[in-house]
Amino acid sequence: METCPEHQEIAKAVAVIQRDVSESKKTGETILKLLQGNGNPGLITQAALNRESIKRAWWWLGGISLSLLGLVAWALKKI
């Protein structure tokens, strides 16, 4: 049975759309694996660890700065 040209065009367009959806799903799954990690820490975990490391570094810097400021104030009082 022969189909008309319009139906053939529609069938081709549907096939292209199905292929594009399939590729989009694969891309989405790849992105999800990158974000969540696939047995390893993903980007989300690494970002959280980096954020905590930066907070810790700022606390250390603040503590050292205050200690040095206190030491300088103590030295100036002694003079």
C-alpha positions in Angstrom: 0.0 0.0 0.0 1.4 3.3 -1.0 1.2 6.4 1.1 0.8 10.0 0.0 3.8 12.4 0.0 2.4 14.4 2.9 2.2 11.3 5.1 5.8 10.3 4.1 7.0 13.8 5.1 5.2 13.6 8.4 6.7 10.1 9.1 10.2 11.4 8.3 9.6 14.4 10.6 8.4 12.1 13.4 11.5 9.9 13.0 13.7 13.0 13.3 11.9 14.2 16.4 12.2 10.7 18.0 15.9 10.6 17.3 16.3 14.1 18.7 14.4 13.2 21.9 16.5 10.1 22.3 19.7 12.1 22.0 18.4 14.7 24.4 17.6 12.0 27.0 21.2 10.6 26.6 22.6 14.1 27.1 20.4 14.6 30.1 21.6 11.4 31.7 25.2 12.3 31.0 24.7 15.7 32.7 23.0 14.0 35.7 25.9 11.6 36.1 28.4 14.5 36.0 26.4 16.5 38.6 25.7 13.6 41.0 28.8 11.5 40.3 28.9 7.9 39.1 30.6 6.2 42.0 32.9 9.2 42.5 32.1 12.6 43.9 30.1 14.6 41.4 30.2 18.3 40.7 27.6 19.0 43.4 29.7 17.2 46.0 32.9 18.9 44.9 31.2 22.3 45.0 30.0 21.7 48.5 33.5 20.6 49.6 35.0 23.6 48.0 32.5 25.9 49.8 33.4 24.3 53.1 37.1 24.6 52.4 36.7 28.3 51.6 34.8 28.9 54.9 37.4 27.1 56.8 40.2 29.2 55.2 38.4 32.4 56.1 38.0 31.4 59.7 41.7 30.6 59.9 42.6 33.9 58.2 40.3 35.8 60.7 41.8 33.9 63.7 45.4 34.6 62.7 44.6 38.2 61.9 43.0 38.8 65.3 45.8 37.0 67.0 48.4 39.3 65.3 46.3 42.4 66.0 46.2 41.4 69.7 49.9 40.7 69.7 50.6 44.2 68.2 48.3 45.8 70.7 50.0 44.0 73.6 53.4 45.1 72.3 52.3 48.7 71.9 51.0 48.7 75.5 54.3 47.4 76.8 56.3 50.1 75.1 
